[in-house]
Amino acid sequence: MSEPIHYAERNAHQCWTCKNRVGQVKHTISIANTDGIPSKLGVLLPECKLAGSGMWWVNECPCPEYICAYED
């Protein structure tokens, strides 16, 4: 299996730069390649302290709880 990728689908991209992110959670998912053969892919989900879990999706963009970690 290759190195895990940072998951950024379904509005979860904003979580990677949020002050409410407390880490990341690694998940392994199965995907089918072009031949229909399943293979494993590692993904890193941003872990939100408010939701208490890794974020597969966020209902709103921008998230109402989003606080940019890079603002002064």
N, C-alpha and C positions, 0 to 999 in steps of 0.2 A: 504494500500500500504506500502511496506517495505521501508527502507532507500534507497536513491538514490545511484547508483554505479558510479564510475568514468569511463567514456567511454574511451576505449583505442583501438578501432578497426580502420581499414583502415588508418594506420599510424598516428592516432591522439595521440597515446601513447607518442610520443616525445614532444608534446605540454605541457604536464603537468610539464616538467622540463625546459621549455624554458623561457628566460628572457622576451620574447614578450608576455607571458601570463599575462593578467591583471585581471583575475578572472575566474569565472565559470558561466555557464548558465544552469539552470535546465529545462529539457524537460521531458514530460511524453509520453511514447510510448505504443502501444498495442502490445502484443505478444500472440500467441496461446500456451496453455500448451499441454501436451501430449494427452489430450482428445479433443483438438481442440477448447477449450473454451477460448475466449480472456480474458486477464487480463492486468492490467496496471503495468508498470514498470517505475520508475523514474531513469533518467540518468543525470549525470552532464557532460557537455561538457566544455573543456578548452576554454576560451575566448581569442582570439588573438587580440592584439591591431593593428596589421598590416592588418588583414583581416576584422576587425571590427565586428566579430561575433563568435559564438560558433563553434567549429570545429568538423564537422561530419566526414570529411576525409581530408587527405593531399595528394597531388599528388605524392610527392617525399619523400623518406626516405634515407638519412637525408634531411629535408627541407632546402632549400637554405638560409632561413632566421633564422634558428635555432641557438640560442646562449644559451649554457648551463648555467643555473642559479646557478650551484654549483661549477663552475670553479673560480679560483682566478683571 
